[in-house]
Amino acid sequence: MDLHLKDKVIIVSGGAKGIGEGIVDVLAAEGAVPVIIGRNEADNKKTADAIIASGGKAGYVTAELSDPGECARAIEEVLERYKAIDGLVNNAGVNDGVGLEKNGGYEAFVASLHKNLVHYYLLVHHALPALKKSKGAIINIGSKVADTGQGGTSAYAASNGGRNALTREWAVELLPYGIRVNAVIVAECYTPLYDKWIKTLPGPEEKLKSITSKIPLEQRMTTAEEIANAVVFLLSDRSSHTTGQIVYVDGGYTHLDRAIS
């Protein structure tokens, strides 16, 4: 299926690794021009260069998105270089374990909101004039933690609840401009950050087996490509009457009774 994304400029925050990299790769395969925004210059360049070397198009802007000023600068730089923004994928973030008891307190909580939620708002805020012109689409990547809880990660859970709420709010607010807004929710997807986290636990291999055994569909992790396929479809005009939706690409983890598997 042709998704009609050829030469469309799509921003992907945190697009250099993990789920973001999967989204960037699928966008490039569809002929779009993914533009990575992330903090690590070397990672950004490596991912973009790999796509260009394989015959695709890609770019990047290096920015620390927890800094509000950097969010504004990043969008300005994208527009200076590409003159348009046809879509935006808010993806960057980290489950940083800021809880009520451990690693908590006002400063830690607010800092985590900046890492995980505030830049979702700011990137869209600054990109909005360009998105109005293109009637572009917005995708917010979220986590099951907003629905299920996890324990010990209050700020990340609050951020993901906020991502879901902003998805519905923006879908309403941006209706007059023909801008569609949807969210894709991730449960268990093996990424470099996931690998780093699980290795901090006692018995990481056993823990991983325990987690995957609870994923109803096929008792396996969702792949970054599977998440990316859903994201890219929702960015395309093939999903032209879909907005305000929170789509779970999670093998049934969040909503199916895991006792049935």
Helices and strands as residue ranges (DSSP letters): E 9-13, H 18-29, E 33-38, H 41-53, E 59-62, H 68-82, E 87-90, H 106-113, I 114-118, H 119-134, E 137-143, H 145-148, H 154-173, G 175-177, E 180-186, H 192-198, H 204-212, H 224-235, G 237-239, E 246-248, G 258-260
